[in-house]
Amino acid sequence: MLSSCHAAVVVAFCLSGGAALAQTADPAGGGILAEEGRALAQTCRVCHGLDGVGTNPMIPNIGGQSPEYLSKQLQDFRAERREDPQMSIIARDLGDEDIARLAAWYASISANYKMPN
């Protein structure tokens, strides 16, 4: 049995991060959702590239980010909790399934980082 404190944490998770997690879950292991996201990412590639690497230093690299993070950012742009001249316009027309597909695509990319010497 959960204490009231634990129950509150579970409810908070379900209302925030859990919703993003549920939206990006893919029973096929990322394959089907990610491939559908690849098709949707044609609009995104202008700024973020198809590989998730920003096309200029002011655009974030999103390839390899977690699907939960990516979903949350797109949801925030769509709900106007986060603002950007381009992203706010693009995200407002995305449905929950579109967001899940895009998040799955960009999360499926392997990002490699090199530490400086």
Secondary structure, DSSP 4 states (H G I P E B T S, - for coil): ---HHHHHHHHHHHHTHHHHHHHH--TTTTHHHHHHHHHHTTTTHHHH-TTS--SSTTS---TT--HHHHHHHHHHHHTTSS--TTHHHHHTT--HHHHHHHHHHHHTSPP------
